[in-house]
Amino acid sequence: MRPVADNPHRLVRVGSGGNAVEVEGPLSTRRVHRVRADVAAPRLYFANRVNELGRSRPGTAELTIGVEVTVPVEAVLDGAVGPRPDANTARLPVTFAGRASIRLGPGAAGWSDPLPVRLRAGDTISTVTVVSAEHGPVPLGSASDSRAHEGVVRGDARGSAFPPSTGYGYSPWLIAGEPDASHAPFLVIIGDSNAVGYGDRRGTADHFGWVARGLEPWCDVVNLAVSGAVTACGIAFDLPGGFRPEVAIVALGTNDLQGGADASALRERLGTAWRRALDLAGEVVAATIPPLTASRDGWSTLGGQVPVASPSARPDVNDWIRSRPAPLSGLIDLAAAVEGPGGRWLDGMTADGVHASPTGHAAMAEAALAWLRARPHSRTPSRPARSPA
């Protein structure tokens, strides 16, 4: 099994502490996913976990989830029946062990039944996920993109016209299957808010980011990043059985530095995180840590910035990462893509000194692509990373 489509649910921060929000009644979220590989009978994966101060924790309430998908008419397999919103698409219910919904207790996860479709690379599949919780909050994810006809509305909006809007919702954590063929590397991302995509936009939605720009178009990616994560934090969810990524990319360290870690402590913490990542994948690649600065002019110039949070620790640790200590097999030099003299962000690369801006995420995506191009037996992307719509 491999992930076969983009635009998954991510453990963002909706408020100051996490992503769990009290919602009255059902909440419907429409998301649009681009398919990367030819695949028959894909399945949807959902989890009940929350972002609690940068750590992945079991949710606090039981969730009830129901879903429908809209796919190209020609993708529907013989015998499957569903209404056709227009001449080109068909709407199909999603079942879970033959039932119309699935109930997930705190920390639980589950798969849908296989969808009766055969999708082609480049197809789009839209999902309408209806989630409700009794006596507790719903773990919301990345914002919808109204320009892509996504949206979030109260109530059960399956089978009805869905008004585009931008808001935080709940959607599939994975769309996965056994593709007919895949020559792309299978990656798992362990990271913080920059890997989640904070600071970037996709159309009208927040949380696009360097992973989505630089790697998702070319690789089979499971993004386990958690906004606010430190090196010792949990990841977004356990990899389902049957998943064995080739490479784990670890992009952590910013929040440890903000918490006061010095170079020695952060080297020890990263080494532990890398060794744990080997439990998930065959090899580990590390990303260098982008700058951390304050500014007296709103980060409009390089000269107006001052490095903060153990300013000597970050360059020391980055030099150590660039030496590729065990067990690393490679590195993605995110810092070099956005950093100017004195450990400051290059002009336009950030808006807050911690997170990359859309320009910064695009530059870091190019660094990820450079690593991918240099990787033996990888596809070699020749076009630039996708930009937000």
C-alpha positions in Angstrom: 0.0 0.0 0.0 1.1 3.5 -0.8 -0.4 7.0 -0.7 -1.8 7.8 -4.2 -3.2 11.3 -3.8 -2.3 14.7 -2.3 -4.0 17.2 0.0 -4.4 15.1 3.2 -5.6 16.1 6.6 -2.7 17.6 8.7 -2.3 18.3 12.4 -2.3 22.1 12.1 -2.8 24.6 14.9 -6.3 26.1 14.6 -5.9 28.1 17.9 -3.0 28.9 20.2 -2.7 25.4 21.5 -3.9 22.9 19.0 -6.6 21.8 16.5 -9.4 20.5 18.7 -12.5 22.6 18.3 -16.0 22.2 19.7 -18.5 21.9 16.9 -22.3 21.7 17.3 -23.8 19.0 15.1 -22.2 17.5 11.9 -19.5 19.4 10.0 -19.0 18.7 6.3 -15.7 19.3 4.5 -15.2 19.1 0.8 -11.6 18.6 -0.4 -10.1 18.0 -3.8 -7.2 15.6 -4.2 -5.0 15.0 -7.2 -4.2 11.4 -8.0 -0.5 10.6 -8.6 -0.6 7.1 -10.0 -2.9 4.7 -11.8 -4.7 2.7 -9.1 -7.7 0.5 -8.7 -9.9 0.3 -5.6 -8.2 2.9 -3.4 -9.2 3.3 0.2 -9.6 6.3 2.6 -7.9 6.4 6.0 -9.2 8.4 9.0 -7.8 8.9 12.5 -9.0 10.4 15.7 -5.9 12.3 17.0 -5.4 15.9 18.0 -2.6 18.4 18.1 -2.0 19.2 21.8 0.7 21.9 22.2 2.7 20.4 19.3 2.2 16.7 20.3 0.0 14.2 18.6 -2.5 12.9 21.2 -5.6 10.7 21.1 -8.7 12.7 20.5 -11.0 13.3 23.5 -14.3 12.4 22.0 -15.7 9.6 19.8 -16.1 10.6 16.2 -18.7 9.4 13.7 -17.6 9.8 10.1 -19.4 9.4 6.8 -18.1 10.1 3.4 -18.9 10.4 -0.3 -16.6 10.8 -3.2 -16.9 12.4 -6.6 -14.8 10.9 -9.4 -14.6 11.0 -13.2 -17.4 9.0 -14.8 -15.0 6.8 -16.7 -13.3 5.8 -13.4 -16.4 4.1 -12.1 -16.2 0.3 -12.3 -19.0 -1.7 -13.9 -21.8 -2.4 -11.4 -21.2 0.7 -9.2 -24.1 3.0 -9.1 -24.2 6.7 -8.1 -25.8 9.9 -9.1 -24.1 12.1 -11.7 -23.8 15.8 -10.7 -22.8 16.5 -14.4 -21.9 14.7 -17.6 -18.3 14.1 -16.5 -18.5 13.0 -12.8 -20.2 10.5 -10.6 -20.9 10.7 -6.9 -20.4 7.5 -4.9 -21.0 6.7 -1.2 -18.1 5.4 0.8 -18.7 2.4 3.1 -16.8 1.0 6.1 -17.2 -2.8 6.5 -20.4 -2.4 4.5 -21.8 0.4 6.7 -22.4 4.0 5.8 -20.2 5.4 8.6 -17.4 4.6 11.0 -17.1 5.4 14.6 -13.6 6.1 15.9 -12.8 6.3 19.6 -10.0 8.5 20.9 -6.7 7.5 19.2 -8.4 5.0 16.9 -8.0 4.9 13.1 -9.7 3.0 10.3 -9.9 2.3 6.6 -12.9 2.6 4.3 -13.9 -0.3 2.0 -12.2 -0.2 -1.4 -13.8 2.3 -3.7 -15.3 0.8 -6.9 -13.2 2.9 -9.2 -10.0 2.8 -11.3 -8.3 6.2 -11.2 -5.6 7.4 -13.5 -2.6 9.6 -12.7 -3.8 13.2 -13.0 -7.4 12.5 -12.1 -9.0 14.4 -9.3 -11.2 12.9 -6.6 -13.2 15.1 -4.3 -14.2 14.0 -0.9 -17.1 15.2 1.3 -16.4 14.1 4.8 -19.1 14.5 7.5 -17.8 14.3 11.0 -19.6 14.7 14.3 -18.5 14.3 17.9 -20.5 13.7 21.1 -19.4 15.5 24.2 -16.1 16.7 22.9 -14.1 18.5 20.2 -13.4 17.6 16.5 -9.7 17.6 15.4 -9.7 20.0 12.5 -7.0 20.0 9.8 -5.7 22.2 7.0 -8.0 24.9 5.6 -10.1 24.4 2.5 -9.3 26.3 -0.7 -12.4 28.1 -2.0 -10.7 28.7 -5.4 -10.5 24.9 -5.8 -14.2 24.6 -5.0 -13.4 23.2 -1.5 -15.4 24.3 1.5 -16.5 23.7 5.1 -20.2 23.9 6.2 -22.3 23.0 9.2 -24.6 20.0 8.7 -24.5 17.0 6.4 -23.9 18.4 3.0 -23.6 15.1 1.1 -25.6 15.0 -2.1 -26.2 18.7 -2.2 -24.5 21.7 -3.8 -21.5 22.6 -1.8 -20.7 26.4 -1.6 -17.0 27.0 -1.8 -15.5 28.5 1.3 -12.2 28.7 3.2 -12.2 27.2 6.7 -10.6 24.5 8.8 -12.3 21.1 8.3 -11.9 17.3 8.7 -11.0 15.2 5.7 -9.2 11.9 4.8 -5.8 11.5 6.4 -4.7 9.3 3.5 -6.0 8.1 0.2 -4.0 5.0 -0.5 -3.9 1.8 -2.6 -1.7 -0.5 -4.6 -0.8 1.5 -7.7 -0.3 -0.3 -11.0 3.3 0.9 -11.0 5.2 3.5 -9.1 8.8 4.5 -9.7 8.6 7.3 -7.2 10.3 7.2 -3.8 8.0 6.5 -0.9 8.6 9.1 1.7 7.5 9.7 5.3 7.9 13.3 6.7 8.5 13.9 10.4 8.5 17.6 11.0 7.0 20.7 12.5 4.9 23.6 11.3 7.1 24.4 8.3 6.7 20.8 7.1 3.0 21.1 7.8 3.1 24.2 5.5 2.4 27.0 7.9 3.1 30.4 6.3 2.3 29.3 2.8 -1.0 29.4 0.9 -2.7 27.2 -1.7 -5.2 29.5 -3.4 -7.1 30.8 -0.4 -6.1 28.1 2.0 -3.2 28.1 4.5 -0.8 25.3 5.0 0.6 24.4 1.5 4.4 24.4 2.1 7.7 23.0 0.8 6.6 19.3 1.2 3.5 19.8 -0.8 5.3 22.0 -3.4 8.5 20.1 -3.9 7.9 16.4 -3.0 4.1 15.6 -3.2 3.9 16.1 -7.0 6.8 13.6 -7.6 6.8 11.2 -4.6 4.4 9.0 -2.6 4.3 11.0 0.6 2.9 10.4 4.0 3.2 13.7 5.9 3.3 13.0 9.7 4.4 16.5 10.6 2.7 18.2 13.6 2.6 22.0 13.9 4.6 22.9 17.0 6.5 19.6 17.1 9.8 19.2 19.0 12.2 16.3 18.4 10.7 14.2 21.2 7.1 14.7 20.2 4.8 12.0 18.8 4.0 11.9 15.1 0.6 12.6 13.6 -0.5 8.9 13.5 0.9 5.4 13.3 1.7 4.2 9.8 -0.9 1.7 8.8 0.1 -2.0 8.4 1.6 -2.8 5.1 3.3 0.7 4.7 7.1 0.7 4.5 8.4 4.0 3.2 11.9 4.0 1.6 13.0 7.2 3.2 12.1 9.1 6.4 12.8 12.9 6.1 13.2 14.5 9.5 12.7 18.3 9.5 12.8 19.2 13.2 14.8 21.5 15.6 13.2 24.9 15.4 10.9 24.4 18.4 13.7 22.8 20.4 15.8 25.9 19.8 12.9 28.2 20.8 12.6 26.1 24.0 16.2 26.9 24.9 18.1 23.8 23.7 21.8 24.4 23.1 23.8 22.7 20.3 24.9 19.7 22.4 21.3 19.0 23.6 19.9 19.4 20.1 22.5 17.1 18.5 21.6 14.4 21.1 17.8 14.9 20.5 18.1 14.8 16.7 20.2 11.7 16.8 17.5 10.0 18.9 14.8 11.2 16.5 16.8 9.8 13.5 17.2 6.4 15.1 13.5 6.3 15.9 12.8 7.2 12.3 14.5 4.0 11.2 11.6 2.1 12.7 9.4 3.7 10.0 11.6 3.6 6.9 14.7 2.0 5.3 16.8 5.1 5.5 16.8 8.6 7.1 17.4 12.0 5.5 17.7 15.2 7.7 16.8 18.7 6.8 18.8 21.6 8.1 17.1 24.2 10.4 15.9 27.5 8.9 16.8 30.8 10.6 15.2 32.1 13.7 15.2 35.9 13.9 13.5 38.9 15.4 13.1 42.1 13.3 12.7 45.8 13.8 11.2 46.4 10.4 8.7 43.5 10.0 11.3 41.2 8.2 11.2 43.5 5.2 15.0 43.6 5.1 17.9 41.3 6.0 19.7 44.1 7.9 16.7 44.7 10.2 16.9 41.2 11.7 18.6 39.8 14.8 19.1 36.0 15.3 17.4 34.8 18.4 17.0 31.5 20.4 20.5 30.3 20.9 21.9 32.0 17.8 25.1 30.0 17.8 23.4 26.7 18.3 21.6 26.6 15.0 24.6 27.1 12.7 26.6 24.6 14.8 23.9 22.0 14.5 23.4 22.7 10.8 27.1 22.2 10.1 26.9 18.9 12.0 23.9 17.8 9.9 25.8 18.7 6.7 28.5 16.3 7.8 25.9 13.5 7.5 26.5 11.8 10.9 25.1 8.3 11.3 22.5 7.1 10.6 21.8 9.7 7.9 22.0 8.8 4.2 21.5 12.3 3.0 20.3 15.8 3.7 18.0 18.5 2.4 19.6 21.9 3.0 16.5 24.0 3.7 18.5 26.6 5.6 20.9 27.3 2.7 17.9 28.0 0.4 16.5 30.8 2.6 19.5 32.0 4.7 21.6 35.1 4.2 24.7 36.5 6.0 24.7 36.3 9.8 22.0 33.6 10.0 19.2 35.9 8.8 16.4 35.2 6.5 16.9 36.4 2.9 14.5 39.2 2.0 11.0 38.0 1.5 11.6 34.5 2.8 9.6 35.0 6.1 6.9 37.1 7.6 7.5 36.2 11.2 11.1 35.1 11.6 10.1 31.4 12.4 8.1 30.2 9.4 8.8 30.5 5.7 6.6 32.8 3.6 5.2 31.5 0.3 8.5 32.7 -1.3 10.5 30.9 1.4 8.5 27.7 1.0 9.1 27.8 -2.8 12.8 28.1 -2.2 12.9 25.3 0.3 10.8 23.2 -2.2 13.6 23.7 -4.7 16.1 22.4 -2.1 13.9 19.3 -1.7 13.8 18.9 -5.5 17.6 19.1 -5.6 17.9 16.3 -3.1 15.3 14.3 -5.2 17.1 14.9 -8.5 20.4 13.7 -6.9 18.9 10.5 -5.4 19.8 7.4 -7.4 17.0 5.8 -9.4 14.6 8.6 -8.6 12.5 10.3 -11.2 14.2 13.5 -12.2 11.8 16.4 -12.2 12.5 19.0 -14.9 9.8 21.4 -14.2 9.7 23.7 -11.1 7.6 22.9 -8.1 4.0 23.7 -8.3 2.9 27.1 -7.1 -0.3 27.8 -5.3 -3.3 28.5 -7.6 
